[in-house]
């Protein structure tokens, strides 16, 4: 039996996901206490084997709005699993995050 697709996931638009990624990139590029957690999320998606993985508990250690943006991305990935931030034009931003958070 095939699992049914959920309305929440179907309701997400490509542009909404792109906006969430943009907000997450902004946080990860900042000096806030949550920046490292958001960077972990984005970089694990970008290339978890090289950049480390995202502890799921980080969702509860971020402000609700930030966690919701991560969930928006995850919901999109549930329907389109082979897509990366490049699709929304964030390749350069991801490369910058690798430099900021992983190449120290």
Secondary structure, DSSP 8 states (H G I E B T S, - for coil): ------HHHHH--HHHHHHHHHHHHHHHTS-STTHHHHHHHHHHHHHHHHH----GGGGGGS-HHHHHHHHHHHHHHHH--S--GGGGT-HHHHHHHHHHHT--
